Amino acid sequence: MLTRNDLARDAVALDVTGIEGHAHRVRVTRGAGGSLRVDCTCAFFQRERWCRHVVDVLCMRLRALGVPDEEAAFAVEEAVMGTAAEDQAHALDRALIAYERALAAFEEGRSTSLSADVVETMGTLARDVADAAAAFGDAAIRFKRTIGEAA
C-alpha cells in the first residue's frame, strides 16, 4: 500500500486515451511541501506546457481517460489531493468550460444582419468571448506555474 511518504518520492505514470483517440502518458510526482510536478507526452503539452489530459487527471476523471486501474487512481488521488495544482486544475477546467460556452453562444448567435439590435447582440457576444478568453488565459498561466514547481 502506498503512503504519502512513498508518493513524495515516486512518480505515478498513467497511460491515458484522449478524446482524439491517441494514447499518451501522464506522470504525476508529488514533491516536498505539497508541490506537484506533472507532465504529459502529448504534442500540445510539449508546446503549451499544459493539456486537457493533465487537467482531467488532476480533476480525477480517470475513467473517462481510459484508466480503470483502481490502484493507479488511488495513487493519483493521494498525490493530488490538497495541492495547489488540484485547485488550479479545477480553476482552469471552469475557465475552459466558460470559454467553450462563450464561443458556442457566439457561433449560435452569429448573424450578418446589420440591424442595430443584432449588431449590439454580436458586440455583447464578442465581449463575452474576449472576457472568457482572458480569464482562460490567466487560468492557464497560473496552472502552468503551479504544475511546473520543482518536485
N, C-alpha and C positions, 0 to 999 in steps of 0.2 A: 504494500500500500504506500502511496506517495504522501509525503508530508510537505509542509511549507518549506522546510529546510532543503528537501530534495529539489523542489521546484526552483529555488533560488539559484541552483547550480545547473540544472538540466533543462534543455530546451524541449518543448513539446512540438513535434512536427506532425502536421496533418496533410494528407492528400485530399484536396477538395476539387469539386467539379463546379465550375462557374456556369452561369445561365447560358453562356455561349457553347457549353458542352466540352470545353477543354479542361484537362486536368492540370492542377497547379499544386505547389507545396507551400503551405503557410507555416512559419515557425514562430513560436511564442517563447520568449525567455524572460523569466522574472529575475530581476536583479536586487541588489541591496536597497533597502529603504523603500521597497514597493515599486521601484521603477520597472518598466516593461519595455522590452525591445521586440519588435515584430517585423517580419519581412515576408514577402511572397515572391514566387518565381515568375509571376505573370509579367508581360511586357509593360502593362500600364503601371504597375508598381515600380518597375525599374526606371521608368520615365518620370513618374509623378511623385514617387515615394509614399503612396497610399493606394489602395484599391478597394473595390467593393468586397472582395473575398476577405480581406483583413477586417473590414468593418463588420461583416457578417459573423466572422469568428469571434470577435470581441463582444458582439451583441448576442452570442451564443445561439446562432442559427445554424448549428452544425448539421442537423439532418437535411436541411434544405441544400447544403453544400455536399451532400452525399457521404457524410461521416457518421455511420451508425454505431461506431465503437464507443461503448459507454465508458471504458477506462480513459480513452482519449478525451472524451467530453468532460469527465471528472477532472483530469489533469489541467485542461484548459480553464475550466471554471475556477479551480483553485489558484491558478496562476493569475487570472484576470480579475477576479473578484476584489472589489475595493480599491482598484488602482485608478489613477488619473486617466490612464489610457481607456479604461472601460467607460468612464464618464464622457470623455471626448469622442469615443466611438458612437455613443448614443446621441451626442450633440450633432455630430457630422451626419449621422443617419437621419435625424429630424430635419436638418438643413437640406439634405439631398432630396428628401420627400417633398419639402416645401418648394424647392426649385423645380422638380419634375411636375408638380401640380400647377405651378405658375406657368410653365411652358405649355402644358396641356390646355390650360384656360386660354392662353394667348392663341394657340392654334385653333381651338374651338371657336373663339370669338373673332377670328381673323376675317376681315371684310375689306373690299376695295371701294366701298361706298365712301363718298366724300361729304356725306351729311354731317352736320355739326355733332349730333349725338353719337354717331358711330366713331367719328374721329376722337371725340372725348373718351369714349369707352376704350378705344385702341390705345390711347395715351395712358390710361389708367392701367390697362393690362401690361403694357410695356414697362411702366414704372414698377409694377409688381414683379415682373421678371427680373428687372435690374436690381431691385431690393433683395429678392431671393438669391440672385447670383452673388451679390456682395456678401450676404450672410453665409452662403455656402462656401465662398472663397475664404472667408475669415475662419470658418469652422475647419476647413481643410488645412489651413496653415497651423492652427492650434493642434490639430490631430497629428500632423507630421512632426511637430516639435515634441509632442508627448511620446510618440512611439519611437522617436529617434534617440531618446535618452540612453545614456550608457547603461548597459546591463551589468 
